[in-house]
């Protein structure tokens, strides 16, 4: 038995709406925190706050200040990344490599590669950064040592 077109249309509209509504009001799988809808509402409030703040004259100025200022916000980077950036800039190095110890730390690796741009991470480059406690390889000369990292030049 085939349902009338009007009933089929009603079902095709109501069922997805009912599933969406149920999803919005169900708790998260572990049963903690507000239902999904609570997070949706909180996100809407956060976006509204940020939009209102940016729309004000002072808010827009402070928002764009870091966008227009080179190297703004680098204070949040790990100390080792800040030191590597400082040495890269002062010495004008176009490319660098980091030791396997530094490379193993995914956060440091990602932050130095992203923050150093347009300077490039290139394995095999002569300028290499080592962690403070790493021994300097035999074929490398010490260039500079800071609190958490060492810059060496390898032949």
N, C-alpha and C positions, 0 to 999 in steps of 0.2 A: 504494500500500500504506500503510495507516494503522498507526501504531505503537500498541502496547498502552498503556492509560492509565497504568500504572505507569512505563513508560519515558518517556512524555511528562512526567509529574510529576517524575521524576528529572532530566530535561534542563532543565525549567523552574526547578529549584532550583540545579543545578550550574553551568549556563552563567553566570548572573549572578554567582554566587560566584567563579567562575574569572576573570571579567572584572574584578571588584572587586579580587581578590587580585593579578592581574597589574598593575593600575593602581597599587596601593600599592607595588609593588616596582620599577616602572620608573623610570629617572632622569628628571629634568626635561627638557623639549624641547631645551635647549641643552647637555645632558649634564653640567652643572656641579652640584655640591652633592650631598647625599644623595638617595636616592629619596624619593618622596612620603611613604612610610611613616616615614622619618626625621623629617620635619617634623611629621607627626601625633604621633609619640612625643615630640618636643621640646615641642610645644604641651601635651600631656598633663602632662609634667613641670612646665612653667611654671605651669599651672593648679593642679596639686597643691601647688607651693611657695607660691603666693599664697594658696590656701585654708588651708594649714597656718599661714602667717604671720598671716592675718586671724583665724583661730580662737584664736590666743593672745591673752591679755588685752592685752598691750602693742600687738600688731599691730592689734587692733580699735580701740583708742584712737587710734593714729596714723592708721589708715585713715579713721575718722570725723571726725578733727580738721579736715581740709580741707573736708569736706562741710558742717560746721557753722560755718565761719569765712568771713564775707563777704570777697570779694576775695582769697581765698587762692590761691596759685599764679600770680598775675599777673606774678610776676618772670620767667616764661618768655616773656612777650609781647615783641614787638619794641619797642625804645625809643620809636619814634614812637607806637605804640598806647598805651603806658604814659603818655606825655605827654598824649595826647588824652583819655584817661580821667581823668587828674588835673584837667585844665582843665574837663571836663564836670562833674565832681563838685563842684569848688570853686565853680564859677559857677552851679551848679544849672540847667544848660541841659536842657530836656526833649527837644530834637531838634537834629540837626546835619547838615551836609553835608560831604563831603570833595571836594577838588579832583580834577580829571581825572588828575593825576599820581599822587596817592595811590590813587585808584580803580583805576588801571591795575595797581597791585600787588595781585594777587589775595589774597595771604597777609595783607597789612595790611588790606585791605578786609574780608575775612572775620573777622579777629580783632577789629577795632574794632566791627563790627556785632554780633557775638556777645557781646563783653565789655561793651559799653555798655548792653545791655538792662537795664532797660526804657526807657532813653533810645533814641530812634528815629533811624535814618538816613532823612532826608527831603530829596530833591533840592529845591532852591528855598528852603530854610530860610535865615534870615538868618545864623545862626552857621555859619561855614564854616572848615574846617581846610585849610591849604595846606602843601605841603612847604617846608622852610626856604629853598630856593633859588628859590622861585616869587615872582614880582612880585605885589604886592598890587593887585587890580583897582581901577580908578578909583572905582567906586561903593561901595568897602568901606573901613572904618576898622579900623586895627590895634587889637586888644584885648590880645593877649599873644603874646610870642614866646619859645619855648623852644629847646632845642638842635636838634631835628629838625623841629618843626612850628610853625606860626604860626596863631593863632586870629584871625579877622577877623569883623566884623559888616557884612553887605552890605545896602544899602537897595534 
